[in-house]
Amino acid sequence: MIDSKKIYGWGRNKFADCTVFTPLNEEKLKKIVRNADYKSLIARGLGRSYGDSAQLDKKSVVSLSNFNSFQLDTDNHVVTAEAGISFDELLSFIVPKGYFLPVSPGTRFVTVGGAVASDVHGKNHHINGSFGQNLKQIILMDGTGEIHKLRPFDDLNPHNVKKFWATVGGMGLTGIILEATFSVIPISSSYIKVDTKRFLDIDSLMNAMVKADKKYKYSVAWVDSLNKNFRGVLSCGEHLDKSQLTKDLAEKPLDYSIKALATAPKFFPSGLLNKFTVKTFNEAWFRKHPKLRYGEIQSIGQFFYPLDGINNWNRIYGSEGFIQYQFVVPDKASYLISKTLEKLRKISAPSFLTVLKRFGKNNPGYLSFPIAGWTLAIDIPSNIKNLNQELSKLDKEIVSEGGRIYLAKDSRQSPEIFRESYQMLDDWIEIKRGLDPYEIFMSDSFLRLLRI
Ligand SMILES: Cc1cc2nc3c(=O)[nH]c(=O)nc-3n(C[C@H](O)[C@H](O)[C@H](O)COP(=O)(O)OP(=O)(O)OC[C@H]3O[C@@H](n4cnc5c(N)ncnc54)[C@H](O)[C@@H]3O)c2cc1C
């Protein structure tokens, strides 16, 4: 199927006019690839990347929504899934069978292809790494239509290992991912035991997060970015064993039923989110949480996907959209977390969604985002005065300390910042050239980032 559309990233601050191909099968996809011109095509999943990585203005995107079959191998605790299937569809099958995904981002509306291409991370990065660390194999169609089976370890063909790690986190630029095989986690219940604690300032919150890493599989903190001390709420969780369920939940221990609570209206006036409305929201959100609570039982939806509770919540930023600024810095530069928050507060950037998380070790992915340290993600309306200038100054400080910006969230970093922070870029470009000799795969994001 061929369609013509205006498409957006989740931040809705950039759009592209694209032809959208939705091939029915591999043969049809191969034809599209073989007929594609220079810099004319990029794969697109569910468009949950915030910036301009899944679009290519005046050219084409290819959707794998017809590639959605999968198998669960219960002997080896492994799933093999076609790239177009969403995490939500997978979860609705594997959770009732007693399995959970090895890594999940903060929304279940991502495809397997998008999760591999962005090498997504979740609340358990400090223990389980990113999605790439849990992959056994991927199948890739390169820029000539040839199929590659790529694994993270391959003694017989080390060059394939390089292609694997160039594709994991490679943002769709090495080819079209057709299928992925990855491990899944056995669970005896679909519930999470959650400990929650409020902190009155960012230092005590960060100290507690370092300790929480050693104790919990999942941990994440919300930060009140408008509060003078950057107070926050830390939530830590573990999968709950079936034997610990209350009587009513024990009747359906592997329930997976998540319903969105509401849908955001189509039109929101720009400016609705300002320093005052967000301050009020943040105050209420902080107070909503107890000072300290142990062992609350939450569903998968409550713990992993609270934002999915409101359909199209991105619309609340109005027509100009928003930027999610997500960066990571190594532990030695932890001071940049509060410095960033300070600088953004100074320009009155109102954020109700500010998330702090610790990362464990990096993987060999050439363009994978996570490195050990701290990652901060902060949503900011695009129309804030001086936002770009301030973020550009912050970019420089982050990069000078060995940090980097997440490509799946980015829509604005400069080629210089990108090159300096993703230091294996030249090696990655060489592998991309091998896989895509006619350079058909390109995105608006990489047109911007490679222009140097
Ligand atoms: C509410 C929300 C919370 C989020 N939380 C997190 C989080 O906690 N951690 C995290 O890591 N990310 C998070 N994200 C970002 C999201 O996980 C990534 O952007 C993910 O890549 C989106 O998947 P998608 O299927 O929508 O891909 P798209 O957004 O459509 O595409 C993303 C990239 O993947 C490429 N791609 C997609 N399919 C294929 C394919 N078949 N072959 C090759 N390349 C392909 C595209 O070209 C593009 O470069 C969040 C996003 C939202 C909206």
PDBQT file of the ligand as one rigid body, heavy atoms in Angstrom, charges set to zero:
ROOT
HETATM    1  C1  LIG A 501       6.018   8.185  26.291  1.00  0.00    +0.000 C 
HETATM    2  C2  LIG A 501       7.337   7.702  25.774  1.00  0.00    +0.000 A 
HETATM    3  C3  LIG A 501       8.248   7.141  26.654  1.00  0.00    +0.000 A 
HETATM    4  C4  LIG A 501       9.476   6.686  26.194  1.00  0.00    +0.000 A 
HETATM    5  N1  LIG A 501      10.340   6.135  27.089  1.00  0.00    +0.000 NA
HETATM    6  C5  LIG A 501      11.529   5.667  26.664  1.00  0.00    +0.000 A 
HETATM    7  C6  LIG A 501      12.419   5.018  27.556  1.00  0.00    +0.000 A 
HETATM    8  O1  LIG A 501      12.146   4.903  28.747  1.00  0.00    +0.000 OA
HETATM    9  N2  LIG A 501      13.581   4.516  27.046  1.00  0.00    +0.000 N 
HETATM   10  C7  LIG A 501      13.896   4.607  25.721  1.00  0.00    +0.000 A 
HETATM   11  O2  LIG A 501      14.953   4.118  25.331  1.00  0.00    +0.000 OA
HETATM   12  N3  LIG A 501      13.076   5.212  24.852  1.00  0.00    +0.000 NA
HETATM   13  C8  LIG A 501      11.906   5.734  25.290  1.00  0.00    +0.000 A 
HETATM   14  N4  LIG A 501      11.049   6.318  24.396  1.00  0.00    +0.000 N 
HETATM   15  C9  LIG A 501      11.458   6.419  22.982  1.00  0.00    +0.000 C 
HETATM   16  C10 LIG A 501      11.067   5.165  22.176  1.00  0.00    +0.000 C 
HETATM   17  O3  LIG A 501      11.261   4.007  22.927  1.00  0.00    +0.000 OA
HETATM   18  C11 LIG A 501      11.967   5.052  20.949  1.00  0.00    +0.000 C 
HETATM   19  O4  LIG A 501      11.926   6.228  20.218  1.00  0.00    +0.000 OA
HETATM   20  C12 LIG A 501      11.563   3.890  20.016  1.00  0.00    +0.000 C 
HETATM   21  O5  LIG A 501      12.536   3.769  19.019  1.00  0.00    +0.000 OA
HETATM   22  C13 LIG A 501      10.216   4.135  19.356  1.00  0.00    +0.000 C 
HETATM   23  O6  LIG A 501       9.851   3.002  18.618  1.00  0.00    +0.000 OA
HETATM   24  P1  LIG A 501       8.930   3.157  17.335  1.00  0.00    +0.000 P 
HETATM   25  O7  LIG A 501       8.519   1.799  16.880  1.00  0.00    +0.000 OA
HETATM   26  O8  LIG A 501       7.860   4.130  17.574  1.00  0.00    +0.000 OA
HETATM   27  O9  LIG A 501       9.983   3.711  16.296  1.00  0.00    +0.000 OA
HETATM   28  P2  LIG A 501       9.992   5.096  15.423  1.00  0.00    +0.000 P 
HETATM   29  O10 LIG A 501       9.864   6.218  16.349  1.00  0.00    +0.000 OA
HETATM   30  O11 LIG A 501       8.991   4.986  14.336  1.00  0.00    +0.000 OA
HETATM   31  O12 LIG A 501      11.449   5.006  14.844  1.00  0.00    +0.000 OA
HETATM   32  C14 LIG A 501      12.558   5.186  15.686  1.00  0.00    +0.000 C 
HETATM   33  C15 LIG A 501      13.832   4.816  14.928  1.00  0.00    +0.000 C 
HETATM   34  O13 LIG A 501      13.803   3.427  14.641  1.00  0.00    +0.000 OA
HETATM   35  C16 LIG A 501      13.989   3.214  13.241  1.00  0.00    +0.000 C 
HETATM   36  N5  LIG A 501      13.200   2.033  12.894  1.00  0.00    +0.000 N 
HETATM   37  C17 LIG A 501      11.915   1.770  13.200  1.00  0.00    +0.000 A 
HETATM   38  N6  LIG A 501      11.566   0.562  12.701  1.00  0.00    +0.000 NA
HETATM   39  C18 LIG A 501      12.654   0.066  12.063  1.00  0.00    +0.000 A 
HETATM   40  C19 LIG A 501      12.933  -1.126  11.321  1.00  0.00    +0.000 A 
HETATM   41  N7  LIG A 501      12.029  -2.092  11.153  1.00  0.00    +0.000 N 
HETATM   42  N8  LIG A 501      14.168  -1.278  10.804  1.00  0.00    +0.000 NA
HETATM   43  C20 LIG A 501      15.133  -0.325  10.960  1.00  0.00    +0.000 A 
HETATM   44  N9  LIG A 501      14.920   0.811  11.648  1.00  0.00    +0.000 NA
HETATM   45  C21 LIG A 501      13.702   0.999  12.186  1.00  0.00    +0.000 A 
HETATM   46  C22 LIG A 501      13.490   4.501  12.574  1.00  0.00    +0.000 C 
HETATM   47  O14 LIG A 501      14.101   4.674  11.309  1.00  0.00    +0.000 OA
HETATM   48  C23 LIG A 501      13.945   5.545  13.580  1.00  0.00    +0.000 C 
HETATM   49  O15 LIG A 501      15.284   5.882  13.354  1.00  0.00    +0.000 OA
HETATM   50  C24 LIG A 501       9.804   6.790  24.807  1.00  0.00    +0.000 A 
HETATM   51  C25 LIG A 501       8.892   7.351  23.928  1.00  0.00    +0.000 A 
HETATM   52  C26 LIG A 501       7.657   7.805  24.392  1.00  0.00    +0.000 A 
HETATM   53  C27 LIG A 501       6.677   8.410  23.431  1.00  0.00    +0.000 C 
ENDROOT
TORSDOF 0
